[in-house]
């Protein structure tokens, strides 16, 4: 997942605004503190995703034969290894 800083900031505002507009939901911290925590969580998720993608790319490149990036076989392997990596990192 590739999100720019600006997009993450925008998402944090959208989420806080949605929470503030939800009946029965109440922010127990100032809205800006909540936005900052959401922003930190988004940054961490983007960082983890980049690590998973790097591991997947290394797995594909370690195959005995060259598999061109973007080829159907590469795409299938990427999805397969990506899911394997995600299932292996859940709860970690």
Secondary structure, 3 states (H helix, E strand, C coil): CCCCHHHHHHHHHHHHHHHHCCCCCCCCCCHHHHHHHHHHHHHHHHHHHHHHHHHHHHHHHCCCCCCCCCCHHHHHHHHHHHHHHHHHHCCC
